[in-house]
Structure formats: C-alpha cells, structure tokens
C-alpha cells in the first residue's frame, strides 16, 4: 500500500526547473541568480497610482505570506524588493481591449514590474507570484525577463447560478482564481428555467416567485462588481430570453405564450415555456427591466441568452400563428414553421431596447441573423462553424464550444480547442480579427457550492492559457506538468478543488476507515459529456453527494500510472512499481467490503470496485506475459482487449480510468 500512497500523493508541488507558469508568457528569457523572498519583502508603486493598485500590492504581500508561511509587514522602505511602475490610468469602467501588457525583470538584487495601464500591473503581479518557489535557503524568484501580453482580449468564464445557486463567497473565490490565471470576463448567468437570482426593485415578483429565496441583493451585486474590478475582471449579466425563461414567466405569466408555467422547473433540459413575441407588453416589460439592470451592471455588454427555443408553444398558439400569417412569414426547409423568423423578429425588437440603455447586445449563436446590427456579439456554443459564419457576416464573436467544464472532459481536450481553429482557420485576417477570444462555461445542473471548485479547477487554467498564450504553445505533457504545479498554487487563494474530496469520501464511508474508498476514488472518473443524464433522473433537489460527485473530472493517479507504464515499456525499467500498484488495486476490493455493506450512498459502486480489481489483475497477467518473453497470440490479445473494454464500463456514472494503461501492457505482451 505504501507505493500506492506515494503515487496518489505525487502532485508536482515541488517548484523547480523549468518554470511552471500558466499561462505561458509571450516572451521569457532566463537569467542567473535568485531574488530572495523573506520577511523583509516590500513592494512599491511609482508613476501613476490609484487605490486599486495599492490594494493589489496589499494582496500581493498577503498572498506571499500565505505561500511562504513567512510573516510579512507592509512597512515603507527606501529599497523595495519589487518596484511597480504604471504609465497612466485605465478606463473608469473596464473596457474590451484595454492594454494588459506588462514587463517583469528579476535579478538577484530586485524585481521591476512595468505596465502601460493598471491591468498590466495586475497581470504581472500574478506572474511574479507564480515565480516564487522554494530555494536552498528559503524562498526566491529566479532571475528572469518577461515581456507579456494576451493573444485575445476576451477571456472569460460563464458561471451559472440559476440551476444551483452559488453564494457570494463562492463567486468571489472564483474571481480570485480567474484573476490568478489572467482571465478578464465573468459572465454571470443569472436567470433560467430553474431560478431568477437577482433582486429587481421594479419587478419584485421576479425574486419573490422565481428564486426560492436564493438571490443576490443589488447591494451584493455592486460589491461583487467592485471586487471583480479590483482584480481586472469585467462582469457581464445574462438574462436568458425568450426561452429558458420559466422563472420570469412564473412571476409575470401575462408575458408567456400560453399556457404560462405555474412554478419554476426542477428538471433540466430544453423546456417549452417561452415569451410571447407578439405581445407588446413583453417589450414594455423588457424595456423597464433591462433599464434597471443596465444601470446596475456598468459593462458595455448585456447578454440576452437567446438559445434553445424549441418553439412548441409558438407552433400551437392560434395568436402566434395568426401573427406569422399577418407578417407573411414563408415556411422553408430550414424554417418549416417560421419559428426562426419569429425569433429573429423578437431579437430585432430587443436590440434597440438594449442599445437604448447604452449596451451592446450579446447572445448565443442562435441569435445570428444578417439583419441585426454589427455591434452585437455572438457567443458560439454550437461550434466553430457558427463562430466563423458570424465573422464572415461582419459580427464579432467568442467561442465556448469545447470549453464546457461541466462535461468533465480531460484538460487535454479543452487544450486542443482554439478559437481560430476549425472553420475559423480559413477566415481572412480581417475576419479572424472579429473573433475576440472565448469563454469557458460552468453550467450548474450537476454542481453545488460544495463541488463546483472541483469542476472548474484546475482545468480553467488550461483554457485561460489557450486564450492568453501564443497559438504555438501546445505541448500537452508540459501543460500537465505546469497544471499540476498551478493547481497546488491555487490553493493559497482558498479554492477547494483539492480539499473538497476527502470530507465527501469520509461522509460516504461513514463509520468505516475511508482509506480503501480513497484508493478507489483515485483511479476512477465521472462519465463524460451528457452521459450522466442516463444514470438519473436528476432535478435541482437531487443530492449531489455520491462517488461521482466526489471524484475529479480527470484522475491524476491514473494519468501518472499511464506515464509509469509507458516508461517501463519504453525504457525497460520500473516494472516493480507498476506491479506493486496493480497488486494494491487488485487487493482493494476486498478492503472495500465493510464500506459497501448496507450503504445506500454507495449503491451501484460494488461492481465498480470489482471491475477495478479485475482490471488490475488483467494488468498483472499482461506483465507476467511480458516478462516470460513469450509472445502472446492474437486470440489472447483480443480476449484481453474485450475484457478491458468490459471492465472499463461505468457503474453509478463512474468508470475505471486506467484501462488504457492496462491495454498498453496487453499490446506489449503481444509484440
């Protein structure tokens, strides 16, 4: 068991060579020597200064104290460790395309961070903090010269609080993490079928009927916006209309295409409730509501959703059908019931309302029609094809397809997706310039405040790198090396993506020793994409406390084991470690029995535990075949491969994550 614990605990937290920065800066030159970081550390700002920069240097010292364990005091000194210079102020309301570049030079005598605007200072501070590492005599920063700037101006996270509400503390913690990896847009998804999450003073029924008592006051909203601004992050609200609007229509049923919903939805998916585009009262309501929200959120962009309108009630409504006829909407192969045309009509009525209140309209790619002003912004969740099509038509856009964190894909899957990849690679330079970047998406059907950090981090750091660093930064093994380091570093911000798991496993184990459950959890993963829905049904009231909620999207232990197997096969060394790991996994099922007995919380996990044990046994059989020196025949290989496929199946929405490594052993035994 000792070998197993060593493998599970290895997390690359030992900082060293080469550098472990994420995102990778545009230009890095290494020097010689180390700048010591000790209790005498001080930072000072010269040139342009403002309270935001003073607060940033205060947080810098505070975070250094946490990172190093060294008590530091902000005492003025004539020779600061880090000097910060800023040329001039930024926009009062942070704007798209503000200068985020910075230059950081470190040698053994000191460090200097310079930037044109405060945003560059904020980005450079994060790089400086990532450079701090243990040295022989304590902590230090290696000598380095960095010139850095982002590849894309729009680098964000779409954060859903409608399905499961996230208190302010979780929101602010997420903003801390976003700032640490240089993201700059927080897209706050505040309403949907399952909840309306913000106080409206003009329309108080929205929070009274649509929130279940879980919503943000306007004062809390202002506080979060200020918190984000301090960290160089824009806050953009989304109120999803005309579909995904049950929580609004429950409060104001006269706005609905009949029949109006009676209660907020507790189920998920594409639902029928939708606003009535033919009702003038809808636009009167939206004018007043958007005016109220536009005054609360200072950013220039206002997201109106616009996605997944199934149109069922539009097709059935006599009033809507009469309106379509009066407007002479002609059915077509692409739009057989003229609902696309009706939705376009709604958006044409909506855009001037948004513009009237000083905002640019933003929406999901279903809103893309050639007759909308080119000032709107398209967010593509359906793929790079629609993003590229918008750019060809003259619209600016951002990519979210491929960056859905809730689908619990591996970091390498997200890393391979590029806003200028796919169809966008064939655009002209002028058209490519309209693609502003991208946003990761964290939809909250399957997360709670207890688990959300584990679904966002550390994979969001990988997406942040794709949006900040040059397109040529694509080395996947090096990405994982640096991601592991940054994952540990992010803990100093209070993120819980590592600390969340053990309390959940202890809860599941009850009165029993949780160690066998820890071992099992280390080598399994949740099912990917939307497959978890087949293990449901799930509602907003389903407890998310099972093993599937207690394991990360990607098994670090399985990934490291795969590297160990590959190294053993290619370098002909290390088979003892591989064997010991598999022996421990094979034995773990027997040790799981007391935990599994009469445990409803682990219903369905017994066959998973057995499969992990049997998969380990298959790996040991392959090692024996390899070491015997006798090539196994094709029939044996097929039998073993079929068995691996069978054992890698999911149980209770969880599957063994090391089947690929066992398959590599089987392949080697056949060669």
C-alpha positions in Angstrom: 0.0 0.0 0.0 2.9 2.3 0.6 3.8 2.5 -3.1 0.1 3.4 -3.9 0.1 6.2 -1.5 3.3 7.7 -2.9 1.8 7.6 -6.4 -1.5 9.2 -5.3 0.2 11.9 -3.3 2.6 13.0 -6.0 1.3 16.3 -7.2 4.4 18.1 -8.6 4.2 20.7 -5.9 7.9 20.9 -5.7 8.7 24.0 -7.7 11.8 23.8 -9.7 13.2 23.8 -13.2 11.9 24.5 -15.7 9.5 27.3 -14.9 5.9 26.4 -14.1 4.0 29.4 -15.4 0.4 29.2 -16.6 -0.5 30.9 -18.9 2.9 30.8 -20.6 4.1 34.4 -21.2 4.7 35.7 -24.8 8.5 36.0 -24.2 10.6 34.6 -21.4 14.4 34.9 -21.0 16.1 33.2 -18.1 18.9 34.9 -16.2 21.3 33.7 -13.5 20.8 34.0 -9.7 17.8 34.2 -7.4 16.0 37.1 -5.7 15.4 36.1 -2.1 11.9 36.3 -0.7 11.9 36.8 3.1 10.2 38.8 5.8 11.8 42.0 4.5 9.8 41.8 1.2 8.3 45.1 0.2 6.6 46.4 -2.9 6.1 50.0 -4.0 4.2 51.8 -6.9 5.7 54.7 -8.8 4.3 56.7 -11.7 0.6 56.6 -12.0 -1.0 55.3 -8.8 -4.6 54.6 -7.7 -6.4 52.9 -4.8 -6.8 49.7 -6.9 -3.1 49.4 -7.3 -2.5 50.0 -3.6 -5.0 47.2 -2.8 -3.3 45.0 -5.3 0.1 45.4 -3.6 -1.5 44.7 -0.3 -3.0 41.4 -1.6 0.4 40.6 -3.1 2.1 40.8 0.3 -0.8 39.0 2.0 -0.6 36.1 -0.6 3.2 35.9 -0.3 2.8 35.4 3.4 0.4 32.5 2.8 2.5 31.0 0.1 5.7 31.0 2.0 4.4 30.9 5.6 6.6 33.9 6.4 5.0 36.8 8.2 5.4 40.0 6.2 4.6 43.5 7.1 3.9 46.4 4.8 6.5 48.9 6.1 7.7 51.7 3.8 11.3 51.2 2.7 13.8 53.1 0.5 14.7 49.9 -1.3 11.7 47.8 -2.1 12.1 44.2 -3.3 9.6 44.8 -6.1 9.1 48.1 -7.7 6.0 48.6 -9.8 5.6 51.4 -12.3 2.5 52.3 -14.3 2.3 54.9 -17.0 -1.3 56.1 -16.8 -4.8 55.2 -15.7 -7.2 52.9 -17.4 -10.8 53.3 -18.2 -13.2 54.1 -15.3 -15.3 51.1 -16.4 -13.0 48.4 -17.7 -13.4 48.1 -21.4 -12.8 45.5 -24.1 -9.3 45.7 -25.5 -7.7 47.7 -22.7 -3.9 47.3 -22.5 -3.0 44.3 -20.4 0.7 44.0 -21.3 3.5 44.2 -18.8 7.2 43.7 -18.5 8.8 41.9 -15.5 12.6 41.8 -14.9 14.0 40.0 -11.9 17.6 39.6 -10.8 19.3 38.8 -7.5 19.1 42.5 -6.4 15.4 43.1 -7.0 12.4 43.0 -9.3 10.8 45.6 -11.5 7.3 45.3 -13.0 6.2 47.9 -15.5 3.0 48.4 -17.4 1.2 51.0 -19.5 -2.1 50.7 -17.6 -3.2 49.2 -14.2 -4.5 46.0 -15.9 -0.9 45.2 -16.9 0.2 45.6 -13.3 -2.5 43.2 -12.1 -1.4 40.6 -14.7 2.3 41.0 -13.9 1.7 40.6 -10.2 0.2 37.1 -10.8 3.2 36.1 -12.9 5.5 37.3 -10.1 3.6 35.2 -7.5 3.8 32.1 -9.7 7.6 32.5 -9.9 8.0 32.3 -6.2 9.5 28.9 -5.3 11.4 27.1 -2.5 15.2 27.5 -2.6 18.0 26.1 -0.6 17.8 29.0 2.0 14.1 29.6 1.9 12.1 31.1 -0.9 13.1 33.0 -4.0 12.3 34.1 -7.5 14.6 33.0 -10.3 16.2 35.7 -12.4 14.1 36.2 -15.5 13.0 38.8 -18.1 9.4 38.6 -19.3 7.5 40.6 -22.0 3.9 39.6 -22.0 0.6 40.4 -23.5 -2.6 38.4 -24.2 -3.4 36.8 -27.6 -7.2 37.5 -27.2 -8.9 40.5 -25.5 -11.9 38.4 -24.3 -11.0 35.6 -21.9 -13.9 34.6 -19.7 -15.9 32.2 -17.6 -19.7 31.8 -18.0 -20.9 31.0 -14.5 -24.4 29.6 -14.0 -26.2 30.3 -10.7 -29.7 29.6 -11.9 -29.8 25.8 -11.6 -27.9 25.7 -8.3 -27.4 29.0 -6.5 -23.9 30.0 -5.6 -23.4 32.3 -2.6 -21.3 35.4 -2.8 -18.3 33.7 -1.2 -18.1 31.1 -3.9 -18.5 33.8 -6.6 -15.6 35.9 -5.1 -13.4 32.8 -4.7 -13.9 32.1 -8.4 -13.0 35.6 -9.3 -9.8 35.3 -7.3 -8.9 32.2 -9.3 -9.8 33.8 -12.6 -7.5 36.8 -11.9 -4.7 34.4 -10.9 -4.7 32.9 -14.4 -5.4 36.2 -16.2 -9.0 35.8 -17.2 -10.9 39.1 -17.6 -14.6 38.4 -18.1 -17.1 37.0 -15.6 -20.3 36.1 -17.5 -22.9 35.8 -14.8 -25.8 33.6 -15.9 -28.5 34.9 -13.5 -31.8 33.5 -14.8 -33.1 30.4 -16.4 -36.0 27.9 -16.0 -34.8 26.9 -12.6 -34.3 30.2 -10.9 -34.1 34.0 -11.1 -31.2 35.1 -8.9 -31.1 38.9 -8.6 -33.2 41.5 -6.8 -35.4 43.7 -9.0 -36.8 46.7 -7.3 -39.1 47.5 -10.3 -40.4 43.9 -10.6 -40.1 42.3 -7.1 -42.2 39.3 -8.1 -39.2 38.1 -10.1 -37.2 37.2 -6.9 -40.3 36.5 -4.8 -41.7 33.8 -7.2 -38.6 32.8 -9.2 -35.8 32.4 -6.7 -37.0 30.2 -3.8 -35.4 32.8 -1.5 -31.9 32.4 -3.1 -30.9 35.6 -4.9 -28.4 38.4 -4.7 -29.4 41.8 -3.5 -28.5 44.7 -5.6 -26.0 45.8 -2.9 -24.3 42.4 -3.2 -24.2 42.7 -7.0 -22.4 46.1 -6.6 -20.0 44.6 -4.1 -19.1 41.7 -6.5 -18.7 44.1 -9.4 -16.3 46.2 -7.4 -14.5 43.0 -6.2 -14.0 41.9 -9.8 -12.9 45.4 -11.0 -10.2 45.3 -8.3 -8.9 42.2 -10.0 -9.2 43.4 -13.6 -12.4 41.4 -14.4 -15.4 42.7 -16.3 -18.8 41.4 -15.1 -21.5 40.8 -17.8 -25.0 39.7 -16.7 -27.1 37.2 -18.7 -30.9 37.1 -18.5 -32.0 34.3 -20.9 -34.9 35.2 -23.1 -37.3 34.4 -24.8 -36.7 30.7 -23.9 -35.1 29.4 -20.7 -37.4 31.9 -19.0 -39.7 29.9 -16.7 -38.6 31.7 -13.6 -39.6 35.1 -15.2 -42.9 33.8 -16.6 -43.9 32.3 -13.3 -43.7 35.8 -11.8 -45.3 37.5 -14.8 -47.5 34.9 -16.6 -49.0 37.5 -18.9 -45.7 37.7 -20.8 -45.8 33.9 -21.7 -47.1 32.2 -24.8 -49.9 30.2 -23.2 -50.1 28.2 -21.2 -47.9 30.0 -18.7 -45.8 27.9 -16.3 -47.1 27.6 -12.7 -43.8 27.1 -10.9 -40.1 27.2 -11.6 -38.7 24.0 -13.1 -36.8 21.5 -11.1 -36.0 19.3 -14.1 -33.4 20.1 -16.7 -33.2 20.2 -20.5 -34.9 22.2 -23.2 -38.3 23.1 -21.9 -41.4 24.6 -23.5 -42.0 27.8 -21.6 -41.3 30.9 -23.8 -42.2 34.6 -24.0 -44.8 35.8 -26.5 -43.0 37.8 -29.2 -46.4 39.0 -30.5 -47.3 40.7 -27.2 -46.4 44.4 -27.0 -46.4 44.1 -23.1 -43.3 41.9 -23.4 -41.2 44.7 -24.9 -42.6 47.2 -22.4 -41.5 44.9 -19.6 -38.1 44.3 -21.1 -37.5 48.0 -21.6 -38.0 48.7 -17.9 -36.3 45.6 -16.7 -33.2 46.0 -18.9 -33.0 49.6 -18.0 -32.9 48.7 -14.3 -30.3 46.0 -14.8 -28.2 48.1 -17.3 -27.9 50.8 -14.6 -26.6 48.2 -12.1 -24.1 46.5 -14.4 -21.6 49.1 -15.8 -20.1 46.9 -18.5 -20.8 47.8 -22.1 -22.2 44.3 -22.9 -25.5 42.8 -21.9 -26.2 39.1 -22.6 -29.8 38.2 -23.6 -29.3 34.5 -24.0 -31.5 33.5 -27.0 -30.6 29.8 -27.0 -32.6 26.6 -27.3 -36.1 28.0 -28.1 -37.9 24.8 -29.0 -40.9 26.7 -30.4 -43.5 24.1 -29.4 -45.9 26.7 -27.9 -45.3 29.1 -30.8 -46.4 26.3 -33.2 -49.5 25.6 -31.1 -50.7 29.1 -30.4 -53.5 30.4 -32.6 -52.5 34.0 -31.8 -48.9 33.4 -32.8 -49.9 31.6 -36.0 -52.1 34.5 -36.9 -49.2 36.9 -36.4 -47.0 34.8 -38.6 -49.6 34.9 -41.3 -50.1 38.7 -41.0 -46.4 39.2 -41.3 -46.3 37.0 -44.4 -43.7 34.6 -42.9 -43.0 31.9 -45.5 -42.0 28.4 -44.4 -38.8 27.0 -45.8 -36.8 23.8 -45.5 -34.6 25.4 -42.9 -37.5 27.1 -41.1 -40.7 24.9 -41.8 -42.8 26.5 -39.0 -41.3 30.1 -39.3 -40.2 30.0 -35.7 -36.6 31.1 -36.7 -38.2 34.1 -38.4 -40.3 34.8 -35.3 -37.3 34.6 -33.1 -35.4 37.0 -35.4 -38.3 39.4 -35.1 -38.1 39.2 -31.3 -34.3 40.0 -31.4 -34.9 42.9 -33.8 -37.3 44.4 -31.3 -35.0 43.6 -28.4 -31.7 45.0 -29.8 -32.9 48.7 -29.9 -34.0 48.3 -26.3 -30.6 47.1 -25.2 -28.9 49.9 -27.2 -31.3 52.5 -25.7 -29.8 51.7 -22.3 -26.2 52.1 -23.5 -25.3 48.4 -24.1 -24.2 46.2 -26.8 -26.4 43.1 -27.1 -24.7 39.7 -26.7 -26.3 36.4 -27.3 -25.8 32.7 -28.0 -25.3 31.8 -31.7 -29.0 31.1 -32.3 -29.5 34.9 -32.5 -27.2 35.2 -35.5 -29.2 36.7 -38.4 -27.9 39.1 -41.1 -30.3 41.9 -40.3 -29.1 42.6 -36.8 -26.6 45.5 -36.2 -22.9 44.5 -36.4 -22.5 45.9 -32.9 -23.9 42.7 -31.4 -21.7 39.9 -30.1 -22.2 36.2 -30.9 -21.2 33.6 -28.3 -20.9 30.2 -30.0 -21.8 27.1 -28.1 -22.7 25.1 -31.2 -19.2 25.1 -32.6 -16.6 26.9 -34.6 -18.7 26.8 -37.8 -21.3 29.2 -36.5 -18.5 31.4 -35.0 -16.8 31.6 -38.4 -20.1 32.2 -40.2 -20.7 35.2 -37.9 -17.2 36.6 -38.6 -17.8 36.3 -42.3 -21.0 38.3 -41.9 -19.2 41.0 -40.1 -20.1 40.1 -36.5 -17.7 39.8 -33.6 -17.8 36.6 -31.6 -16.3 34.4 -28.9 -16.0 30.6 -28.7 -17.4 28.5 -25.9 -17.8 25.2 -27.8 -15.1 22.9 -26.5 -14.7 24.7 -23.2 -17.7 23.3 -21.3 -16.3 22.5 -17.9 -19.5 20.8 -16.7 -18.9 18.0 -19.3 -15.9 16.9 -17.2 -13.6 16.2 -20.1 -9.9 16.0 -19.7 -7.8 19.1 -19.7 -6.1 17.9 -22.9 -9.5 18.0 -24.7 -10.0 21.7 -23.8 -6.4 22.5 -24.6 -6.8 21.2 -28.2 -9.6 23.7 -28.9 -8.6 27.0 -30.4 -10.9 30.0 -31.2 -9.1 30.3 -34.5 -9.2 26.5 -35.3 -11.6 24.6 -37.4 -13.6 26.7 -39.8 -12.1 29.9 -38.3 -8.7 28.9 -39.6 -9.9 29.5 -43.2 -11.1 33.1 -42.5 -9.3 36.1 -43.8 -7.1 38.1 -41.3 -9.8 40.8 -41.2 -12.5 38.2 -40.4 -10.3 36.4 -37.8 -9.8 39.8 -36.0 -13.6 39.7 -35.3 -13.1 36.6 -33.1 -12.3 38.2 -29.8 -11.5 35.1 -27.7 -13.6 32.6 -25.7 -15.3 31.7 -22.5 -15.3 28.5 -20.6 -18.8 27.5 -19.3 -19.7 26.1 -16.0 -23.4 25.1 -16.1 -24.6 24.1 -12.7 -27.1 21.3 -13.1 -24.6 18.8 -11.5 -22.7 21.0 -9.1 -23.3 22.6 -5.7 -21.3 25.1 -3.7 -19.5 22.0 -2.2 -18.4 20.6 -5.5 -18.2 23.5 -8.0 -14.5 24.3 -7.5 -13.6 20.7 -8.4 -15.4 21.1 -11.7 -13.8 24.4 -12.6 -10.2 24.0 -11.4 -7.5 23.4 -12.4 -8.9 22.9 -16.0 -9.9 26.5 -16.3 -6.3 27.5 -16.0 -5.6 25.4 -19.1 -8.4 27.2 -21.1 -7.0 30.5 -19.8 -3.6 29.6 -21.3 -5.2 28.8 -24.6 -6.8 32.3 -24.7 -3.7 34.2 -23.4 -0.6 32.4 -24.8 0.5 32.3 -28.3 -1.1 29.7 -30.6 2.2 27.7 -30.8 2.0 26.8 -27.0 0.6 23.3 -27.5 2.9 20.8 -25.6 0.4 18.6 -23.8 2.9 16.8 -21.4 4.4 20.2 -20.4 0.9 21.6 -20.0 0.1 18.8 -17.5 3.4 19.4 -15.7 2.7 23.1 -15.2 -1.1 22.5 -14.5 -0.2 20.2 -11.6 2.0 22.9 -10.1 -0.5 25.7 -10.6 -3.2 23.5 -9.2 -1.4 23.4 -5.9 -0.5 27.1 -6.0 -4.2 28.0 -6.5 -5.0 26.5 -3.1 -3.4 29.6 -1.5 -6.4 31.6 -2.9 -8.8 29.5 -0.9 -10.0 27.4 -3.8 -11.3 24.0 -2.7 -10.6 21.8 -5.8 -8.2 19.6 -3.8 -9.6 19.9 -0.2 -13.2 19.2 -1.2 -12.8 15.5 -1.8 -11.7 13.9 1.5 -14.7 15.2 3.5 -17.0 13.8 0.9 -15.3 10.4 1.0 -15.4 10.4 4.8 -19.1 11.1 4.6 -19.6 8.2 2.2 -17.5 5.8 4.3 -19.5 6.5 7.4 -18.0 4.8 10.5 -15.5 2.8 8.4 -11.9 3.6 7.6 -12.2 5.6 4.3 -8.8 4.6 3.0 -10.0 1.9 0.6 -12.5 4.4 -0.7 -9.8 6.9 -1.3 -7.8 4.3 -3.3 -10.8 3.5 -5.4 -11.7 7.2 -5.9 -8.1 7.9 -7.1 -8.4 5.6 -10.1 -11.9 6.3 -11.4 -13.6 9.2 -13.2 -17.1 10.5 -13.8 -18.7 9.7 -17.2 -18.1 12.4 -19.8 -20.4 14.7 -21.8 -24.1 14.3 -21.1 -23.8 10.6 -20.3 -24.5 11.2 -16.7 -28.2 12.0 -17.5 -28.7 8.3 -18.4 -27.9 7.5 -14.7 -30.7 9.9 -13.5 -33.2 11.2 -13.2 -31.7 14.4 -11.8 -33.5 17.5 -10.5 -32.4 20.6 -8.7 -33.3 18.8 -5.5 -31.3 15.6 -6.1 -28.5 15.4 -3.5 -25.1 15.5 -5.3 -23.1 13.6 -2.8 -22.3 10.3 -4.5 -19.0 8.9 -5.6 -19.4 10.5 -9.0 -19.5 13.9 -7.2 -16.5 13.0 -5.1 -14.0 12.3 -7.8 -12.3 14.9 -10.1 -13.0 15.1 -13.8 -9.6 13.6 -14.6 -7.8 11.1 -12.4 -4.3 12.4 -11.6 -3.3 8.9 -10.3 -4.4 7.2 -13.5 -2.6 9.7 -15.6 0.6 9.2 -13.6 0.2 5.4 -13.7 -0.1 5.6 -17.5 3.2 7.5 -17.7 4.7 4.9 -15.4 3.6 2.1 -17.7 4.8 3.8 -20.8 8.2 4.5 -19.2 8.5 0.9 -18.1 7.7 -0.4 -21.6 10.0 2.0 -23.5 12.9 2.2 -21.1 12.6 -1.4 -19.7 12.7 -0.2 -16.2 10.2 0.4 -13.4 8.1 -2.8 -13.7 8.3 -3.3 -10.0 6.5 -0.1 -9.4 3.8 -0.9 -11.9 3.4 -4.4 -10.4 3.1 -3.1 -6.9 0.5 -0.5 -8.0 -1.6 -3.2 -9.7 -1.3 -5.6 -6.7 -2.6 -2.9 -4.4 -5.5 -2.1 -6.7 -6.4 -5.8 -7.1 -6.5 -6.2 -3.3 -8.5 -3.0 -2.7 -11.9 -4.6 -3.5 -11.7 -6.9 -0.5 -10.9 -4.0 1.7 -13.9 -2.1 0.4 -16.4 -4.7 1.6 -17.1 -3.2 5.1 -17.7 0.3 3.5 -20.0 -1.1 0.8 -22.2 -3.3 3.1 -25.7 -1.8 3.5 -24.5 1.6 2.3 -27.2 3.3 0.2 -24.9 6.2 -0.6 -22.7 3.8 -2.5 -25.4 2.0 -4.3 -24.0 0.6 -7.6 -20.4 1.0 -6.6 -19.7 -2.7 -5.7 -19.4 -3.7 -9.4 -17.2 -0.7 -10.0 -14.9 -1.8 -7.2 -14.8 -5.3 -8.5 -14.1 -4.1 -12.0 -11.1 -2.1 -10.7 -9.8 -5.2 -9.0 -10.3 -7.3 -12.1 -8.7 -4.7 -14.4 -5.6 -4.7 -12.1 -5.5 -8.4 -12.4 -5.6 -8.2 -16.2 -2.6 -5.8 -16.0 -0.7 -8.2 -13.8 -1.4 -11.0 -16.2 0.0 -8.9 -19.1 3.2 -8.1 -17.1 3.6 -11.8 -16.5 3.3 -12.5 -20.2 5.8 -9.7 -21.0 8.4 -11.0 -18.5 8.0 -14.6 -19.7 9.5 -13.5 -23.0 6.9 -15.5 -25.0 4.8 -13.5 -27.5 1.1 -14.0 -26.8 -1.1 -14.9 -29.7 -3.7 -12.7 -31.4 -6.6 -14.6 -29.8 -5.3 -13.9 -26.3 -4.8 -10.2 -27.1 -8.4 -10.0 -28.4 -9.8 -11.7 -25.4 -7.9 -9.4 -23.1 -8.9 -6.3 -25.0 -12.5 -7.3 -24.9 -12.2 -7.9 -21.2 -10.6 -4.5 -20.7 -13.5 -2.8 -22.6 -16.0 -4.7 -20.5 -14.3 -3.8 -17.2 -14.0 -0.1 -18.1 -17.7 0.3 -18.3 -19.4 2.8 -16.0 -21.3 2.0 -12.8 -23.3 4.7 -11.0 -21.9 7.2 -13.5 -18.2 6.3 -12.7 -15.7 4.2 -14.6 -12.2 2.9 -14.1 -9.7 5.4 -15.5 -6.6 3.2 -16.0 -7.9 0.8 -18.7 -5.8 2.5 -21.4 -2.6 1.8 -19.4 -3.6 -1.9 -19.0 -4.3 -2.1 -22.7 -0.8 -0.8 -23.4 0.6 -3.7 -21.3 -1.6 -6.2 -23.2 -0.4 -4.7 -26.5 3.2 -5.0 -25.4 2.7 -8.7 -24.4 1.5 -9.4 -28.0 4.5 -7.8 -29.7 
